[in-house]
Amino acid sequence: MKSIKKGREPKELTEWKGLANDNWQPSYNNLRNPEKSLVKTALMEEQGYICCYCEQELIATDSHIEHFLPQNSYPEKALDFSNLLCQDQIKKGEPRHCGNLKGDNELPISPLDEDCERYFK
């Protein structure tokens, strides 16, 4: 696990969330392109195109957005860019790993912690 320094959320995400009104509230489930792909690209760039957990190379077509703090437990963090990471996608036949193995559990070590790498040396 490599420490990830979070940047600012893409302006398109900020603007999309700003469209909230009495009849519509933004949620992760209704986040669509182009905003979703711009968020994913920003995440991959700030992570140096490596998975937030295993450090495998990220490929846009074979990765997805991960919520470090699970959406089920922290619904208020579902669209918080500081809680979003990008991870490698599981391929058919591979064992579960990274965020897919984490599921809705919380990890005691976070790639958002500046000193997370010391736990793996």
Backbone torsions as a table, in degrees:
resi	resn	phi	psi	omega
1	MET	NA	131.2	178.9
2	LYS	-110.8	139.9	179.3
3	SER	-64.6	136.2	-179.5
4	ILE	-116.9	125.2	175.9
5	LYS	-94.1	116.8	-177.6
6	LYS	-73.9	140.0	175.0
7	GLY	-102.3	-168.3	178.2
8	ARG	-77.7	149.6	178.5
9	GLU	-69.6	150.0	178.3
10	PRO	-58.2	140.8	-177.6
11	LYS	-60.2	-29.4	179.3
12	GLU	-65.1	-35.7	176.7
13	LEU	-69.2	-43.8	178.2
14	THR	-59.1	-46.0	-179.6
15	GLU	-65.1	-40.8	179.8
16	TRP	-63.3	-44.2	178.1
17	LYS	-64.8	-29.4	179.6
18	GLY	-70.9	-8.8	178.0
19	LEU	-80.4	-1.8	-179.4
20	ALA	-54.3	141.1	177.2
21	ASN	-152.9	-174.9	-178.0
22	ASP	-61.9	-27.1	-176.9
23	ASN	-98.0	-11.2	-176.8
24	TRP	-150.2	130.3	175.5
25	GLN	-121.5	132.8	178.8
26	PRO	-66.6	142.5	175.3
27	SER	-144.8	160.4	179.6
28	TYR	-61.2	-35.3	-178.7
29	ASN	-65.0	-24.8	178.5
30	ASN	-107.2	14.8	173.1
31	LEU	-75.8	117.9	-177.1
32	ARG	-125.8	174.7	175.3
33	ASN	-72.5	147.1	12.2
34	PRO	-84.8	-15.3	-175.7
35	GLU	-59.2	-43.8	-176.4
36	LYS	-63.7	-43.2	-179.6
37	SER	-68.7	-32.4	176.3
38	LEU	-68.0	-37.6	176.2
39	VAL	-63.9	-47.4	-179.0
40	LYS	-61.7	-41.9	178.3
41	THR	-63.1	-42.8	178.0
42	ALA	-61.9	-40.6	178.4
43	LEU	-64.0	-46.4	-179.7
44	MET	-62.5	-40.7	179.2
45	GLU	-63.1	-46.8	-177.9
46	GLU	-68.9	-21.2	177.7
47	GLN	-92.0	1.8	-179.0
48	GLY	68.2	28.6	179.6
49	TYR	58.9	37.0	173.2
50	ILE	-126.5	150.3	178.6
51	CYS	-59.7	138.7	-177.5
52	CYS	-63.7	-20.0	-178.0
53	TYR	-107.6	-55.1	-171.7
54	CYS	-99.9	-6.2	178.0
55	GLU	67.7	17.3	172.6
56	GLN	-72.0	154.2	179.9
57	GLU	-61.7	136.2	176.8
58	LEU	-94.6	135.2	174.9
59	ILE	-120.1	132.0	-173.7
60	ALA	-52.5	-38.8	-176.3
61	THR	-83.0	-5.5	-175.3
62	ASP	-134.0	41.0	179.3
63	SER	-150.6	168.3	178.2
64	HIS	-151.8	168.2	-179.2
65	ILE	-78.1	135.3	-179.1
66	GLU	-117.4	138.4	172.4
67	HIS	-97.3	116.1	-179.7
68	PHE	-63.2	-52.4	172.2
69	LEU	-87.2	121.3	-172.9
70	PRO	-56.6	139.6	179.5
71	GLN	-59.6	-36.5	-178.8
72	ASN	-62.1	-38.0	-178.1
73	SER	-90.0	-25.6	-176.5
74	TYR	-132.2	65.5	-177.4
75	PRO	-59.9	-27.5	179.0
76	GLU	-69.5	-15.0	179.6
77	LYS	-98.4	1.8	-173.9
78	ALA	-60.7	-31.6	178.5
79	LEU	-113.4	14.7	179.4
80	ASP	-83.1	112.5	-176.2
81	PHE	-56.5	-30.8	-179.9
82	SER	-69.4	-12.7	178.0
83	ASN	-101.8	-2.3	-176.4
84	LEU	-99.8	138.7	177.7
85	LEU	-135.5	174.7	176.8
86	CYS	-124.3	138.0	-177.3
87	GLN	-134.6	161.9	177.3
88	ASP	-66.8	144.6	178.4
89	GLN	-86.7	142.2	176.1
90	ILE	-73.2	134.5	175.8
91	LYS	-93.6	150.1	-179.8
92	LYS	-54.2	130.4	178.2
93	GLY	91.7	-12.2	178.4
94	GLU	-82.3	150.3	173.8
95	PRO	-67.9	153.0	176.6
96	ARG	-61.4	141.8	179.6
97	HIS	-153.4	173.6	177.2
98	CYS	51.9	-136.6	-176.4
99	GLY	-64.9	-26.5	177.3
100	ASN	-67.1	-35.3	176.5
101	LEU	-76.6	-35.7	178.4
102	LYS	-62.0	-39.5	179.9
103	GLY	59.1	-132.8	-179.7
104	ASP	-94.7	15.0	177.6
105	ASN	-85.9	157.9	174.9
106	GLU	-99.3	137.6	178.1
107	LEU	-90.5	144.3	178.6
108	PRO	-75.5	-15.9	-179.9
109	ILE	-122.1	136.2	-177.3
110	SER	-121.4	139.5	173.4
111	PRO	-66.9	-7.9	177.1
112	LEU	-86.7	-9.1	176.1
113	ASP	-81.8	131.8	-176.9
114	GLU	-58.0	-33.8	-176.0
115	ASP	-107.3	23.9	-176.7
116	CYS	-62.2	-28.2	-176.8
117	GLU	-65.3	-26.0	-177.8
118	ARG	-64.9	-22.0	179.4
119	TYR	-73.7	-13.7	-174.9
120	PHE	-116.3	14.3	-179.8
121	LYS	-98.0	NA	NA
